[in-house]
Amino acid sequence: MLKVGIPRALSYYRYFPFFKTLLEGLGTEVVLSRPTGKRLLEDGVRHCVDDICVPVKLFYGHVLELKDRVDRLFITRLVSVEKSDSDTYTCPKLIGLPDMIRSSVEGLPPVIEFVIDVQNRSLRSSTRRLGEALNASPSLIKKAFSRSLDVQARYDEKLLGGLTPEDAMEAVFSGNGSSDGVPAGSGDGPTPDLNIALIGHEYLLHDHFISHNLPGRLSRLGCDVEYITQVPPDVIESELARYPGISWSYEKELLGAASHFLHREDIDGVMLVVCFACGPDSIVGEIIEREVRTESSPPLTTLVLDEHTGQAGVATRVEAFVDLIRRSRGKP
């Protein structure tokens, strides 16, 4: 059976249930790269140009970890992910990712490129091209596509209910996809007395090596954590009506979620997590700081991560933020 490798980075955190179900339905074996570690990150940094964000460097590391273990390498080209009256795009690096990998990593197996460009091409069309490249029959392609959409929908529902990506995947693929599940961190640490909103891309927040397990760290400090994935899409769209003109789809999500959380009375604090050298993130961060936050908003802090960020520095920032919120509320 053909082995197809999927890097555990970037689009993995959003679309892996769809990709895995689709590829297996087309008769391949899906091989996932191992979780991020020090050696993997160092390999990615070594093969990538310097002035690029750490999530892309991590992707390089995951590609290198996979390349000698698979027959094909699966890489997405994320061009546009939403239908809109105006042009919307993802990050330029996500658009050019397959080309970047091909041009700078030697000894790669053949690359299967899956294009997501909903402004100009349907997901069904991209699936058909993938199936044809794998010599699958039209009936098999149709069946695999339908099944993949169902699995992805259950996964999205789990994320909306508060599960982390890894926990949501486990719930969906364990055969217990209809169960409610329990949000990660529940039952760990002291009884929560603060509600902290974490705003950031899934591939940054939930890669526990590069984020130094930020969600778990907050949980151990007695915080309930709410994620951007818990904000319904229609709520984000409603919030974005206040801030028109943003063309980056994923940054729009950050902005809409920030506006939502910063106007909620039950949120005790908001942490915006971005990566160094990401232009769109830095611009949206300034908009959130200058235009979204008000005097009545809960406390907001920004945490910038890159490959040089140390665990002690993250721990100090997070503990100080939580401690200041408790002191301001007269909590011990």
GURO-268566 format. One record per residue (C-alpha): y, x, z. Coordinates in steps of 0.02 Angstrom, whole numbers, plus 50000, padded with zeros to 5 digits. Example, Ala and Ser with C-alpha at 12.3 -4.5 7.8 and 13.67 -1.06 7.14 Angstrom:
<pts>
497755061550390;499475068450357;
</pts>
This chain:
<pts>
500005000050000;501735006249955;502685012550108;504535008150108;505665016450236;507155007650317;508385018450417;508715011850593;510605012150568;512075002550495;511434986550409;509804987550508;510634979150657;511204964250553;509934961750415;508294970150464;507334953750494;507784948350317;507354965150239;505724967350334;505094949850295;505604951450113;504804968350083;503194963650171;503154947350074;503264957549914;501714967449963;502414983350041;502244991450212;503904993550303;504145009950397;505605010950517;506415027150569;506275032250750;507665028250875;509165039750875;508995055850974;509905072350989;508945081050850;509145066450730;511025065850759;511195084650735;510245083650570;511385069750510;512965079150557;512325094750470;512025085750305;513595075050304;515405079650269;516465082250423;517815069050401;516675053950409;516225041850549;514745044650663;513765028950610;513645036050433;513145053050502;511795044050600;511205035550441;510965052650361;509925057950511;508825042550497;508575045550311;508025063450346;506825057350480;506025045350355;506025054450190;504365063650209;503455048650282;503735035350148;503495032149961;505165023449938;506795023150034;507715006550054;509615007750057;510854993450049;512454993649949;513584981850048;515014977049934;515534959649993;514704948850125;515754932950119;516364920349993;518254919849996;519724914249890;520394932049903;519484948349876;518544954450029;517534970150049;516564980350174;516944998450215;517045010150063;515665020650139;514505005750148;514885001949966;514505019649910;513095023450033;511655024749907;512675036649799;513175047249948;511365049150005;510705053149831;512025066449801;511865075749965;510065074550026;508735084349933;506905079849918;507145061049933;505815048849878;506405035949749;507785025049820;507665006049816;509454999949811;509784982349874;511514975849827;512394962949933;513924957249837;514104938649870;515774937649781;514954942249615;513064940849638;511924929249733;510714935549863;509344927149763;509824937649611;509714953849711;508034948349780;507384944849606;507874962249549;507024969849700;505444959949667;505404964949485;505614983249533;504084981249646;503104972249508;502994956049608;502684939449523;504084926349514;503114914749630;502874928549758;504714933149750;505224915049778;504054913049925;504584929550006;506424925349985;506244908250067;505274915450212;506554929350235;508004917150248;507074907250381;506714922750486;508514928950469;509174911950524;508094912450681;508704930150716;510534925050697;510214910650817;509524922750947;511054933850930;512194918750951;511224914651110;511644931551187;510164942651144;510454960451084;509824964750909;508254973450973;507824959251092;508164946350957;507024955550836;505654956250966;505834937650999;505744933250815;504334945050764;503254942550919;502814925150863;503894917551000;505414915350889;505674897550949;505854902651131;507554904151208;507364922151262;508314930951401;509874941451366;509614960051390;510104966451560;509764949951648;509064953751819;509604972151815;510834978951941;511884968752063;512254950252042;513594949351906;515344945151966;516314949951809;516224943951629;516604957951506;516744955451318;516144969951210;516944970251038;516244982350911;515064984250764;513244981150809;512724998050740;513895006350865;513634995851021;511754994251009;511255011850960;510985016851141;511065035451106;512775035651026;513505022151140;512675029751293;511905012551324;513595004651355;512904986851376;511614992651504;512925002751595;514044987551615;512564977051673;512134989751808;513944988751867;513764970151896;514484963551735;513904949751621;514164955751442;514674944851295;514554951551118;515454948050956;513814940550892;513994926651023;515574920150941;515154906550812;515754910450634;516834894850629;517724900350788;518084917350711;518744909050553;519874897950657;520574912850752;520874922550590;522054909050528;523334917450642;523104934350556;522974932250367;522844946150241;521404956650309;520224961550168;518864970650267;517534957850314;516784966850464;518494971250534;518994953050516;517544948950631;518194961250760;519934953850748;519354935850760;518204939450907;519574949050997;520774934550975;519444922751043;519014933151196;520804937951237;521284919551250;519824914551362;520154912151547;518344915751596;518394933351523;518844946451653;519044961051533;518854966051351;518194982751287;518534986951105;517295000151047;517715009450886;517185025750806;518275040750771;518765043350588;518575024950542;520195019850457;519905000950454;519395000850638;520955010350689;522104998350595;521274982850667;521334990850839;523224992450824;523364974250769;522344968750920;523384979251038;525094974350969;524884956650902;523354948650983;523504953951164;524794944751268;525414946151446;524194932751499;522694940851414;521314949051517;521374968151529;520964977051366;520364994851343;519825004451188;518365016551188;518255028651041;516545036151006;515965050650898;514575063650900;515525073851031;515735059751156;514865064251319;513935052651436;515015057751584;516605053151490;515935035951444;515325032951622;517025037651695;517985026351575;516845011451603;516755013251792;518645015151805;518944999751696;517754988951797;518424995551963;520234991951915;519794974151865;518914971252031;520374978452129;521624967552036;520594952352082;520344957552262;518484960052240;517564974152331;
</pts>
